[in-house]
Amino acid sequence: MQVQINTDHNIEGREELADQVSSVVEDALSRVSDHITSVNVHLSDQSSDQEKGNDSLTCMIEARLEGRQPVAVTHQSATLDQAVQGAANKMTHLIESTIGRIKHQEEHRTDPPLSS
């Protein structure tokens, strides 16, 4: 699973930050990583010039699943750590739900079997 980190001009995109974010995302998605081909993480600060602590930091995660359209989630918080963790948790739940729905549909297909 490849994780790419992007930041807006209000967040300093240091290598240390990228390593930390990648680690959190990879850890959170480890249970479903077999179904993911790539992950893009976008970090932004909506009010860098304004008062801090008002949930202005946003983490958007887009994951590409094998054979499916990409899925995305967003989480806003007062700190980058909270924003990343919140978005990673949301993504894990979304992917688990999607995989469960796919498995359920496959198990309950009503198509007649293909004859040879």
N, C-alpha and C positions, 0 to 999 in steps of 0.2 A: 504494500500500500504506500503510495507516494503522497506526501503531505507538502503542499506549497503554502507559504505564508506571505500575505500581502498586507501592507499598512498604508493608511492615508498620510498626507503630509503633516498631520498633527501628532503622529506617533513615531517615535524614533525606532526604526526597524533594525535594531542591533541583532547580531548573531546570537547573543545570549537569549534575547527575547524569542527569537525564532526557534531555538533549541527547546526552550521551556514550553512554548505553545505546542510544538510538534510532539513533545513527550506527553503532555496532558491529553491531546487529541488521540494519539496512538493508543494510550492506555485505556481511555474511555471506549474507543471503538474496537478494542482487541477481540471482543466476543464475536463481532460481526465482520472482522477484517477480511475473511475469505470471500466475501461478497462484494468488496469495494476495490475498484481499480485505482482511484485517485481521490484526494481530498484537497479542496482549496479553502483556506481560512483567510478572511478579510477582517482586519481590525481597524476601527475608526473611532475618532473622538469628535462627537458632534458639537461640543462647546468648549474647545480648548482655551478660548479667550475669556470664557465666562466662569462662573463659580463652579468649583469641583464638587463632587459628591452628589450629583443630581442624576445619576444613571445615564450619563452621556457617553459612556464607553460602550461600543457595540462590537460584538463578534458575530460574523455571519460565516457559517460553514456550509459548503456545497460538496456533496459526495456523489461520485459517479459509481453506480452499481452495475455489475456485469449484466449486459443485455437489457438494461432499463434506462429510462430518462434520469437525469441528475435530480437529486432532491436537495433542498436547502432549508436551513433553520437560522434564526437570529435570536440573540439574547443581549439585552442591555443591562448594564450594571454600573456601580460606582467605581469598580476597579477592573482592570484587565483580567486579573486572575478569575474573578467571579464571572465575568462575561464569557471567557473561554470555557470555563468549567460548565456553566449553564448551557451554552450552545452545544458543547460536546455531549452532555447528558441528553439534551433534546434530540440530537442526531442519533444517538444510540437507540433511544426509544422509537424514533421514526423508522429506522432501518429494521429493527426487530419486528415492529408491527407490519411493515411492508413484506418482509420475508415470511412472516406467519400467514399473512393474507394470501401470498402466492402459493404456499404449501397447502393451505386449506382449499384453494381453488383447484389445484392439481388433484387433490385427494377426492374431490366431489364433482369431478367432471361428469357430464351426462352424455358426452359424445359417444356414438357407437365406436367400438374398436375397429381399427383399420384391418381389412382382410387382405391376405396375401394372394 
